[in-house]
């Protein structure tokens, strides 16, 4: 596997801005009493999730990243990629398991397939 992904699909940058604003808004609350300072961890965790969560496309696999950890899915194990009613794409694996591809939507699915060197096959 190459060390750099061919394509990175991430959530909107507006989530990062929202996390920053939530952190700034929590400062006066957390500063009122020292026992409340852990409240600042919530917007920090949200910021890290918004920064990290997404799907990285490699020539031989997809890597789905969450707040902590990631899941590697080799292209040959993917039987089907399909959007749900909201346009979020999930991968049906050859063993019957389903993995939601974070930040991949029906709009950017063709870019994901093209970056991974996969051909688009229409359903019969």
HELIX and SHEET records of a PDB file:
HELIX    1   1 UNK A   14  UNK A   32  1                                  19    
HELIX    2   2 UNK A   34  UNK A   39  5                                   6    
HELIX    3   3 UNK A   40  UNK A   52  1                                  13    
HELIX    4   4 UNK A   75  UNK A   77  5                                   3    
HELIX    5   5 UNK A  109  UNK A  115  1                                   7    
SHEET    1   A 4 UNK A   7  UNK A  10  0                                        
SHEET    2   A 4 UNK A  54  UNK A  57 -1                                        
SHEET    3   A 4 UNK A  61  UNK A  65 -1                                        
SHEET    4   A 4 UNK A  70  UNK A  74 -1                                        
SHEET    1   B 3 UNK A  78  UNK A  83  0                                        
SHEET    2   B 3 UNK A  88  UNK A  93 -1                                        
SHEET    3   B 3 UNK A  98  UNK A 105 -1                                        
END                                                                             
